[in-house]
Amino acid sequence: MQEELIVRIESFSNLGYGIARVNGQVVFVENSCPEDIVKIKITKETKTYSKAVVLEIISPSPFRVKPFCAMQKICGSCQMQFIDYDFQLELKKQITKDAIRNIGGLDILVNDVIASPKIREYRHKIQYPVSQTKVSKRLLAGYYKSGTHDIVNIKHCPIQPEICDKIIDYIRCNAFNFGITGYNEKKNSGDLRHVVIRNSSYNSKNLVVLVVNTSEISESLKSFALDIYNNLSDIAGVCINFNNKKTNVIFGESTICVVGDDYIEDRIAGKTFRIGPDTFFQVNPLSAENIFNYVNAYIARNFAEATVLDAYAGITAFGICMSDVCKKVVSVEENRKSCALAKDTLRLNSIKNIEINNMDATLFFKQETRKFDIVLLDPPRKGCTKESLDEVVRLCKKKIIYVSCNPATLARDLKYLTEQKGAVVESIQPFDMFCHTYHIENVAIINIC
Ligand SMILES: C[S@@+](CC[C@H](N)C(=O)[O-])C[C@H]1O[C@@H](n2cnc3c(N)ncnc32)[C@H](O)[C@@H]1O
């Protein structure tokens, strides 16, 4: 490994690294931006690529800005915060285009990214891992340092509502008084593994979830939950989730609500939603609203009385927003709690034209005999299976609206639909849901021929 090299950053990778070339070999450079000239140190070499860190910025890219968070370089969350926001959007558009072309083999126009209406305090779901210091046993809570499981103890995070800092700090300072220790990941010991907060952008209420390394509640945990509820303002409720497995998965199977409500209410696109401790909901409500409005406007322009299948529906957020412009929505979601909250949400909004199905999407597709004008797919990051796409094409009369948080799996699935099923991609619209990170949400509209 050569110690130090000076390189020019040419482009940007889908995982947030600047890309340079040395003797024809790709080098992924952390914390760098196209048009930077930087002195780097190679940290990893493989046959096909290398990784490097920046030692010195020789000549900064004109797209560099001062990050608004003092922890940006240390904390692994906002990889792009040192890049001008408009240029972040261009880079994310390029990430989508590259995936669609290189993985999907498709030459399709990708629209400009629709910006997030807020680029600070935009994130309404916070999941901090917790540990403790070796000697003083002080609790640490924050995000992981990039590429590690070392917790950066975050006192202030400007991408989430300020109240979250207060809640986390209260927990960090007071857990010890209740005999609650921080989690030790290596030994699978200690009590508190994660603190999760769901914040409502509508009424600023917060649902606090303490994820603990036990299978049942102790008196001290119960007292601590009550203490949080009684001493902090704007707490909707405090829940305990039990997860005593040696796993990276944050939530265990069971959650109890110790005090208050086990949900928050948010109001998006004119609808009130109930969001639970561990049910999926988009982290950026204003960008989510942009997507819901975009999908609604498309349906209203193109269909008079559409029937829609909302698959991988979560709390049926798309279906609920679409219910005004559709004749009938049928949703399918495997998570039982999401389906229960979806039913509460239907009652809250007096919606009568949605049918909710709690089951595996592929199983549902296979046994379904009705056909739908539109199938809206919003799968997890891994995308859809070929088997499920075969069934979706069978069930869909006109359009698939594919909402994706992973350009690579979207591109793979578009390749299958176009090459094997004769589908035609009409448009791809990116939305910035996760500002300052390399993540990007896309909505692809696909015609079934
Ligand atoms: C990206 S989220 C989308 C949720 C929802 N459309 C929204 O915007 O709030 C993916 C959802 O798919 C659900 N899911 C994952 N695998 C599934 C499967 N095999 N069958 C049905 N639902 C599944 C997850 O529980 C999650 O709610």
Ligand as a Chemical Component Dictionary entry (heavy atoms), coordinates in Angstrom:
data_LIG
# 
_chem_comp.id                   LIG 
_chem_comp.type                 NON-POLYMER 
_chem_comp.pdbx_formal_charge   0 
_chem_comp.three_letter_code    LIG 
# 
loop_
_chem_comp_atom.comp_id 
_chem_comp_atom.atom_id 
_chem_comp_atom.alt_atom_id 
_chem_comp_atom.type_symbol 
_chem_comp_atom.charge 
_chem_comp_atom.model_Cartn_x 
_chem_comp_atom.model_Cartn_y 
_chem_comp_atom.model_Cartn_z 
_chem_comp_atom.pdbx_ordinal 
LIG C1  C1  C 0  -40.666 0.439   2.564 1  
LIG S1  S1  S 1  -41.949 -0.037  3.641 2  
LIG C2  C2  C 0  -43.313 0.754   2.869 3  
LIG C3  C3  C 0  -44.511 0.995   3.736 4  
LIG C4  C4  C 0  -45.591 1.914   3.196 5  
LIG N1  N1  N 0  -45.851 1.747   1.781 6  
LIG C5  C5  C 0  -45.332 3.380   3.529 7  
LIG O1  O1  O 0  -44.992 4.158   2.634 8  
LIG O2  O2  O -1 -45.458 3.745   4.713 9  
LIG C6  C6  C 0  -42.102 -1.727  3.277 10 
LIG C7  C7  C 0  -43.212 -2.460  4.011 11 
LIG O3  O3  O 0  -43.262 -3.795  3.500 12 
LIG C8  C8  C 0  -43.593 -4.681  4.555 13 
LIG N2  N2  N 0  -43.166 -6.008  4.099 14 
LIG C9  C9  C 0  -41.908 -6.509  4.033 15 
LIG N3  N3  N 0  -41.913 -7.742  3.510 16 
LIG C10 C10 C 0  -43.209 -8.045  3.215 17 
LIG C11 C11 C 0  -43.861 -9.183  2.649 18 
LIG N4  N4  N 0  -43.163 -10.245 2.275 19 
LIG N5  N5  N 0  -45.200 -9.142  2.500 20 
LIG C12 C12 C 0  -45.915 -8.048  2.886 21 
LIG N6  N6  N 0  -45.356 -6.948  3.436 22 
LIG C13 C13 C 0  -44.025 -6.946  3.599 23 
LIG C14 C14 C 0  -42.850 -4.112  5.742 24 
LIG O4  O4  O 0  -43.432 -4.546  6.951 25 
LIG C15 C15 C 0  -43.027 -2.593  5.512 26 
LIG O5  O5  O 0  -44.181 -2.129  6.165 27 
# 
loop_
_chem_comp_bond.comp_id 
_chem_comp_bond.atom_id_1 
_chem_comp_bond.atom_id_2 
_chem_comp_bond.value_order 
_chem_comp_bond.pdbx_ordinal 
LIG C1  S1  SING 1  
LIG S1  C2  SING 2  
LIG S1  C6  SING 3  
LIG C2  C3  SING 4  
LIG C3  C4  SING 5  
LIG C4  N1  SING 6  
LIG C4  C5  SING 7  
LIG C5  O1  DOUB 8  
LIG C5  O2  SING 9  
LIG C6  C7  SING 10 
LIG C7  O3  SING 11 
LIG C7  C15 SING 12 
LIG O3  C8  SING 13 
LIG C8  N2  SING 14 
LIG C8  C14 SING 15 
LIG N2  C9  SING 16 
LIG N2  C13 SING 17 
LIG C9  N3  DOUB 18 
LIG N3  C10 SING 19 
LIG C10 C11 SING 20 
LIG C10 C13 DOUB 21 
LIG C11 N4  SING 22 
LIG C11 N5  DOUB 23 
LIG N5  C12 SING 24 
LIG C12 N6  DOUB 25 
LIG N6  C13 SING 26 
LIG C14 O4  SING 27 
LIG C14 C15 SING 28 
LIG C15 O5  SING 29 
# 
